[in-house]
Amino acid sequence: MLRESEQQELDLAGAASNRVIIPSPKRDARRTRERRHLPWETNYAAFSPNFAEAAVRQLCLPGRVKVFDPFVGAGTTLEAAASVGVEAYGIELNPYSALLARCRVSTNAQMKVVTDIFRSATAPLKRTRASKSTTSLRTPSNVVESLVGAVAARANCQASDLLGHLCLRPDGDLDSEIVALVAALHVLKKQAAVHYRSNPAWLIQGPSPDRIEDDESPAENLETAFRTQVQLMIEDLHLRAKGSAARPIAVYPGPFQTAPVQSRQISRFLTSPPYLNRLDYVNPTLPELHALGWQQGARLDDLRARMMGTTKMRRKLGAGRLSSTTATKLLEAISEHPTKASGTYYLKFFRQYFEDMADFLGWMRSRSTPTCRGIVVLQDSFYKEIKVPIAQIISEFAEAVDFTVEVLHEEKRTRHMGTLSPHQRAHAPEKALTEFTFLLSRTR
Ligand SMILES: C[S@@+](CC[C@H](N)C(=O)[O-])C[C@H]1O[C@@H](n2cnc3c(N)ncnc32)[C@H](O)[C@@H]1O
C-alpha cells in the first residue's frame, strides 16, 4: 500500500498525462449474445469489460494501488483489474453473485480436476439409481447436494458455510472446485428451461419466448452438458489469464458496510450501485440460490430487503434532513403527486434509496484516503413524469462528505426498464434516460 505522499505524487503525474478516454459502460449486445453460455455474462446490469479496463487504467497504476468495488455484481471490475495487473477486492450482497464473481477470476481451474470432482460427486447417485431405489433418482437438487458435499469436503468446511468459504479463498486456491459448482448450477438452470424476459426480474419456465436458447438441447445428457460448459468456462478463464499479470483478487459476500476495510484504506474504487429502477437483484439468481439451500421465506426476504434500491420497505425511515436539496424537493413533488400510493409507498421507496446512497457515500468517506478517487456509474430515472436528476443528486450527497463529482461520460438510453411498462410509457412517452460515468474525488 502506498504512503499518502507517494499517492499524491502519482495523482499529479496522472493529472499531467493524457486522460484515458472512458468508453461506454454499456455492453455490446452482439458480444453478450455470443458469450451467453458463460454464467458471468448473464448479469443484466454488468459493465462492459472494455469500460471496466479503461476505468481501472484511468484510476490505477499497475502494482501501485488496489481498486475496490463495493457492489461487485458479476465481477467485471475484478476481472478487468486482473487483466490490467491491478490488485482488486470487492463485496457483493447476493451470495450467488459473489461466488460467480469469484469464479470469474478462477484462472487456475483445471479441466481434469473439475470433471473428476463432478464424476466422484455424482457416481454414487448413478449407482443407487441402478439399484432402483426410489429415493435415489438423480434430480437436480440431489446432484447439487452431492456436489456441495463433495466440494465442502475438499474445502474442509461445513456445507452450510461453503459459499462464504469459497468466496473468501484467494484466487488460485480451490479454483477447480468453484468452477465445478458454478458450471453445474448453470447447466441445471439451463436444463430446467428457466428463461428471462427483457425485464430480468421475471423468470418464466418453458421454451424461451425470445428463442435465445433454441440451439441448446434441454435433453442433453447432464455429464456431456457439464463437460461442454466447463470447457467453455475454462477456455475463457485461461484466455484472459494469458499475458495478464496475475494479481490477488478477493470477493467478500455481504453488504458493503461489512467489507473488512479499515478507515483511510480505500484509495481507488470502481463501482455501479443499483439504479433507481426497482430492479430485483435476487430473482435472476433464484434457481441457483434455491439449489444452494436458500428456500423461499424469511432468509430470501431478508436478502431482498437489504439490497440497495430494493422495493421492500426495510426499516423506519430517518426523519432527518437529507444532505441533497434536490432529493428533498423531489420527495416533496412525489408526496404531492395525485396518483395512488405516491405519498405513501413511493415516497418511502425513494427516501429509502436516497438514505442508502447517503449511507454508501458516508461509508466511503470513512474508509477512504484523503486523495481517494473512484468511478461510479449511475442512471437517472423518472417517477411518473417527474425526472430524477441523478447527477445533481449524487453531487450534493457526495459534496456533503467531501467528494467532488465530475461527469466523465454520459449517454442516452432509449431502452430501459421504464420503456417496458405501459403505465410508465403513458406518463412520459418521450422518456429517454441518461447513464452517467462519474469521477468522484476526495477534496480533503
Ligand atoms: C449494478 S449491479 C453491479 C454490476 C457490476 N458492476 C458488474 O459489472 O457486474 C449492483 C449490484 O449491487 C448488489 N448490491 C445491492 N445492494 C448491496 C449492498 N447493500 N451491498 C453490497 N452489494 C449490494 C446487487 O446484488 C447487484 O449485484
The ligand as a MOL file (V3000), in Angstrom:
LIG
                    3D

  0  0  0     0  0            999 V3000
M  V30 BEGIN CTAB
M  V30 COUNTS 27 29 0 0 0
M  V30 BEGIN ATOM
M  V30 1 C -25.4950 -2.7360 -10.9300 0
M  V30 2 S -25.0740 -4.2250 -10.1540 0 CHG=1
M  V30 3 C -23.3170 -4.2280 -10.2860 0
M  V30 4 C -22.8650 -4.7820 -11.6190 0
M  V30 5 C -21.3630 -4.8580 -11.7380 0
M  V30 6 N -20.7710 -3.5380 -11.9460 0
M  V30 7 C -20.9550 -5.7920 -12.8860 0
M  V30 8 O -20.2470 -5.3670 -13.7950 0
M  V30 9 O -21.3760 -6.9530 -12.8630 0 CHG=-1
M  V30 10 C -25.3260 -3.8390 -8.4630 0
M  V30 11 C -25.0270 -4.9870 -7.5130 0
M  V30 12 O -25.0960 -4.4760 -6.1630 0
M  V30 13 C -25.5170 -5.5500 -5.3240 0
M  V30 14 N -25.9790 -4.9380 -4.0470 0
M  V30 15 C -27.1720 -4.3590 -3.7750 0
M  V30 16 N -27.1920 -3.8670 -2.5230 0
M  V30 17 C -25.9780 -4.1360 -1.9910 0
M  V30 18 C -25.3760 -3.8530 -0.7280 0
M  V30 19 N -26.0660 -3.2060 0.2440 0
M  V30 20 N -24.1000 -4.2450 -0.5130 0
M  V30 21 C -23.4080 -4.8830 -1.4970 0
M  V30 22 N -23.9150 -5.2130 -2.7100 0
M  V30 23 C -25.1860 -4.8260 -2.9600 0
M  V30 24 C -26.5840 -6.2530 -6.1440 0
M  V30 25 O -26.7730 -7.5860 -5.7200 0
M  V30 26 C -26.0020 -6.1570 -7.5590 0
M  V30 27 O -25.3010 -7.3300 -7.8810 0
M  V30 END ATOM
M  V30 BEGIN BOND
M  V30 1 1 1 2
M  V30 2 1 2 3
M  V30 3 1 2 10
M  V30 4 1 3 4
M  V30 5 1 4 5
M  V30 6 1 5 6
M  V30 7 1 5 7
M  V30 8 2 7 8
M  V30 9 1 7 9
M  V30 10 1 10 11
M  V30 11 1 11 12
M  V30 12 1 11 26
M  V30 13 1 12 13
M  V30 14 1 13 14
M  V30 15 1 13 24
M  V30 16 1 14 15
M  V30 17 1 14 23
M  V30 18 2 15 16
M  V30 19 1 16 17
M  V30 20 1 17 18
M  V30 21 2 17 23
M  V30 22 1 18 19
M  V30 23 2 18 20
M  V30 24 1 20 21
M  V30 25 2 21 22
M  V30 26 1 22 23
M  V30 27 1 24 25
M  V30 28 1 24 26
M  V30 29 1 26 27
M  V30 END BOND
M  V30 END CTAB
M  END
